[in-house]
């Protein structure tokens, strides 16, 4: 790879971003971080042995429609983007440790406009059935109460809608995406990500079919809470700033 310093891995929940990003980071000797660590939107609405669903998270998924849930999370990503862009810019320049950054907040149209040098990006997708099975397994859906199942189903509806919008944006921009299904191992998926990054960083090649994301040196001249209702209403009416469609 031509001196890539930042690898971005986007995708909806439960497509394997964290696992694949960790493997890619190990291969490259880079740090692995998630955009969730910068500021968290209301989290996954199911209990684990170590975690109960907070009341505000249950209310969020229990009272909002799928359109409102999408608008809320996109508004959160819109507010978070300046912090993501700053992190990418700092790590992309000389002297900073390399970084593999993953997260749903890496919206294609924002990433495609980055001017940070030595940065490449790929998005992971998974069949809706695969995502559903993973979420239901994590949430112990068979043992859950009716109310708990409702929250999980609302989360799944938002996840499915987000992926559909994301795929439309990735394909419209001609960016790279990789399907994580078909029984592919983590090692094979890490290979696929690195091959995509190599393709983007090759001289004269932008990655994907529409120019890619990679930027070379010579080309470079609280947020964790629910989104304000005003942002949600605006996104539902107008679409998010930055070109996303809700």
C-alpha positions in Angstrom: 0.0 0.0 0.0 1.2 3.5 -0.8 1.8 4.8 2.7 -1.9 4.5 3.9 -2.1 5.8 7.4 -5.9 5.6 8.1 -8.3 2.8 7.1 -12.0 3.5 7.5 -14.5 0.7 7.8 -18.1 1.6 7.7 -21.3 -0.4 7.9 -24.5 -0.9 9.9 -24.6 -2.7 13.2 -23.7 -6.4 13.4 -21.9 -6.7 10.1 -18.6 -7.6 11.7 -16.9 -4.1 11.6 -15.2 -4.4 14.9 -13.9 -7.9 14.4 -12.6 -7.2 10.9 -11.2 -3.8 11.9 -9.3 -5.4 14.7 -7.8 -8.0 12.3 -6.8 -5.4 9.8 -5.2 -3.2 12.5 -3.2 -6.2 13.7 -2.0 -6.9 10.2 -0.9 -3.3 9.7 0.4 -2.6 13.2 -2.2 0.2 13.5 -4.4 1.2 16.4 -8.1 0.1 16.2 -10.8 2.5 17.4 -14.6 2.8 17.0 -16.6 5.9 16.4 -18.8 4.7 19.2 -16.0 5.7 21.5 -16.2 9.3 20.5 -19.9 9.8 21.5 -22.6 7.2 21.8 -26.1 7.3 20.5 -28.7 5.4 22.6 -27.2 1.9 22.6 -28.5 -1.6 21.8 -31.8 -2.2 23.6 -31.3 -5.6 25.1 -30.1 -6.9 28.4 -26.9 -8.8 28.9 -25.5 -10.4 32.1 -23.5 -7.2 32.8 -26.0 -4.6 31.4 -29.6 -3.5 31.9 -31.4 -1.4 29.3 -31.5 2.2 30.6 -35.0 3.7 30.7 -34.1 6.4 28.2 -32.9 3.7 25.7 -36.1 1.7 26.1 -38.2 4.9 25.6 -36.2 5.8 22.5 -36.8 2.5 20.7 -40.2 2.0 22.2 -41.8 5.2 21.2 -40.2 6.3 17.9 -41.1 5.0 14.4 -38.5 3.6 12.1 -38.3 6.9 10.2 -37.8 8.8 13.5 -35.1 6.3 14.6 -33.2 6.7 11.4 -33.6 10.5 11.5 -32.3 10.5 15.1 -29.2 8.4 14.5 -28.3 10.4 11.3 -28.7 13.6 13.2 -26.3 12.2 15.9 -23.8 11.3 13.2 -24.1 14.7 11.7 -23.2 16.3 15.0 -20.4 13.8 15.6 -18.7 14.3 12.2 -16.4 17.2 13.0 -14.8 15.1 15.8 -14.4 12.2 13.4 -12.9 14.4 10.7 -10.4 15.9 13.2 -9.3 12.5 14.4 -8.8 11.2 10.8 -6.9 14.4 9.8 -4.5 14.2 12.7 -3.8 10.5 12.2 -3.4 10.8 8.5 -0.5 13.2 8.7 3.1 12.4 9.3 4.3 11.3 12.7 0.9 10.1 14.0 0.3 6.3 14.6 -1.7 4.5 12.0 -5.4 4.0 12.6 -8.2 1.6 11.6 -11.4 3.5 12.5 -14.7 1.7 12.2 -18.3 2.6 12.8 -21.7 3.3 11.4 -21.0 7.1 11.7 -18.7 6.8 8.7 -21.4 8.0 6.3 -20.3 7.5 2.6 -21.0 11.0 1.3 -19.0 12.6 4.1 -16.1 10.2 3.8 -16.0 10.8 0.1 -15.3 14.5 0.6 -12.4 14.0 3.0 -9.2 15.8 2.1 -7.0 14.1 4.7 -4.0 12.4 3.0 -3.2 8.7 3.0 -6.8 7.7 3.9 -8.8 4.8 2.4 -12.3 3.5 3.1 -14.5 0.4 2.7 -18.0 -0.5 3.8 -19.1 -3.9 5.1 -22.6 -5.2 4.4 -24.5 -8.4 5.4 -27.7 -10.0 4.4 -30.7 -8.8 6.5 -31.2 -12.4 7.7 -27.6 -12.6 8.9 -28.0 -9.3 10.8 -31.3 -10.4 12.3 -29.9 -13.7 13.5 -26.9 -12.0 15.1 -29.0 -9.4 16.9 -31.6 -11.9 18.1 -28.8 -14.2 19.4 -27.2 -11.3 21.2 -30.6 -10.2 22.7 -31.6 -13.8 23.6 -34.7 -13.2 21.6 -36.3 -16.6 22.3 -36.2 -16.0 26.1 -37.1 -12.3 25.9 -40.4 -10.9 27.0 -42.9 -9.4 24.6 -41.8 -5.9 25.5 -38.1 -6.8 25.1 -38.8 -8.3 21.7 -40.5 -5.1 20.6 -37.3 -3.1 21.3 -35.1 -5.6 19.5 -37.5 -5.6 16.5 -37.4 -1.8 16.4 -33.6 -1.8 16.5 -33.6 -4.3 13.7 -35.9 -2.2 11.6 -33.7 0.8 12.0 -30.6 -1.3 11.2 -32.1 -2.7 8.0 -33.2 0.8 6.9 -29.8 2.3 7.6 -28.1 -0.4 5.6 -30.4 0.2 2.6 -29.6 3.9 2.6 -25.9 3.3 3.1 -25.7 0.8 0.2 -27.5 3.3 -2.1 -25.0 6.0 -1.1 -21.9 3.7 -1.5 -23.0 2.4 -4.9 -24.0 5.9 -6.2 -20.5 7.1 -5.3 -18.7 4.1 -6.7 -17.1 3.3 -3.4 -15.9 -0.1 -2.2 -18.1 -2.4 -0.2 -17.6 -6.0 0.9 -20.3 -8.6 1.9 -19.4 -10.4 5.1 -21.7 -13.4 4.5 -21.2 -16.7 2.8 -19.2 -18.2 5.6 -16.1 -16.1 4.9 -13.6 -16.1 7.7 -12.3 -13.1 9.5 -8.9 -13.6 7.9 -10.5 -13.7 4.4 -12.5 -10.5 5.1 -9.4 -8.8 6.4 -7.7 -9.8 3.1 -10.6 -8.4 1.1 -10.4 -5.1 3.0 -6.7 -4.8 2.5 -7.1 -5.6 -1.2 -9.6 -2.8 -1.5 -7.3 -0.4 0.3 -4.4 -1.4 -2.0 -6.6 -0.8 -5.0 -7.6 2.6 -3.8 -4.0 3.6 -3.1 -2.6 2.4 -6.4 -1.4 5.3 -8.6 -4.0 6.3 -11.1 -6.7 4.2 -9.5 -9.4 5.6 -7.1 -11.0 2.4 -5.9 -14.6 1.3 -6.6 -16.0 2.5 -9.9 -16.4 6.2 -9.3 -13.1 7.7 -8.1 -12.8 6.1 -4.6 -11.8 7.7 -1.4 -8.0 7.5 -1.2 -6.3 10.9 -1.0 -2.5 11.2 -1.6 -0.2 13.9 -0.2 -0.1 15.7 -3.5 -3.9 16.0 -3.6 -4.1 17.8 -0.2 -3.9 21.6 -0.3 -22.1 15.6 23.9 -23.2 14.1 21.6 -24.0 10.8 23.3 -27.6 11.5 24.1 -30.7 11.4 21.9 -30.7 13.9 19.1 -32.7 17.1 19.6 -36.2 16.9 18.3 -35.5 19.9 16.0 -32.8 17.9 14.3 -35.0 14.9 13.9 -37.9 16.9 12.4 -35.5 18.6 10.0 -33.9 15.4 8.8 -37.4 13.8 8.3 -38.5 16.8 6.3 -35.4 17.7 4.4 -32.9 14.9 4.6 -29.6 15.1 6.6 -27.0 17.8 5.7 -24.2 16.4 3.7 -26.3 14.6 1.1 -27.8 11.7 3.2 -31.4 10.7 2.5 -33.6 9.7 5.4 
